[in-house]
Each structure stands twice: as C-alpha cells, then as structure tokens.
C-alpha cells in the first residue's frame, strides 16, 4: 500500500474513487468538499438542499461525476457535527471507509485532507484516520489483506500542511508497527 501526499487539488487527482468529507453543520461547504462542489457546478450543494445528503455521521453517498473531476466515482462521507470530530471518531471513519472502499473494489483512491477549519489540525486528522484505516486491514481475511496491500491512497492537502500531514501518517505507521510506503509529491 502507498500513501501519496500531494498539494494537488482533489478534483485534479485521477483515481477510481475520490472521497470527500462532509460535516453536518458546516455551511457553506469548505475544504475538499467545497472544492469538489465547485468543480461539480454545485452538485453537492443541490444534494444537500434537496435533503438527499445531510452529512450525518457515517452517511455515505456514491455519485458518478461524469468527467467533471478526475475520478470515476465520488464518495461523499458524512462526518456528523464538527465539534464531535475527535481523534477516536476520525479513527472510526478510517475504519468504516476502508470497508466501503474494499467493497467497491477500488485500488486507486484519493482523499482530501483539506479541512474546513483550522480547529482540526492536519497532523491529528492524518494520524487518526491512518490508524483506523490500517487497523481495518489487519482485521480482514488474507484475500482482502492482499487486495489492500495493492491500494494507492493519494491524499490532497494544503501545501502549507504537507509536513504536518506527513507527520501524522508517519506517527500512525510507527505506532502500529506497520510497513507501507509514504511518498510526497511536490
């Protein structure tokens, strides 16, 4: 498995599936979900307005973006209320997302760790998410573990936050004593 950190914007990263995080109580849309909403001509905003997407914790909505962004599928993942976004919940998000992505059988995945508020430090988000994601792999049968080992996770983050995001991913890697490649694309 490879983690690839990049300052490229999420809508420009080719992947089989892009994932954006939607908080229930943060409007207007900011961070990665805001970038994708803009690239999709307000599609996510319309889904929210129509009540089809709410941002509830663990809500997941899969859409096909029709070449408006560089992915085949877009998964909008609900994070619940922003003030409840603590490390333990972020780790649960990593765990849940791994299971969804494995069931979709996608190997090239892009995430946006461009957070909508500076109150959610990039290092903590990256460490907690990575722990949940990696721990999920270890709980799978051999076939799914082998599938996961071939996954490429491209993480879009703000250029100013790449070092902090890298630190969070590396902390998770060390604490879990798990080997995977981490690359930074400038």
Secondary structure, 3 states (H helix, E strand, C coil): CEEEEECCCHHHCCEEEEEEEEECCCCCCCHHHHHHHHHCCCHHHHHHHCCCCCCCCCCEEEECCCCCCCEEEEEEEEEECHHHCCHHHHHHHHHHHHHHHHHHCCCEEEEECCCCCCCCCHHHHHHHHHHHHHHHHHCCCHHHHHHHHCCEEEEECCHHHHHHHHHHHHHHHHHHCCCCEEEEEC
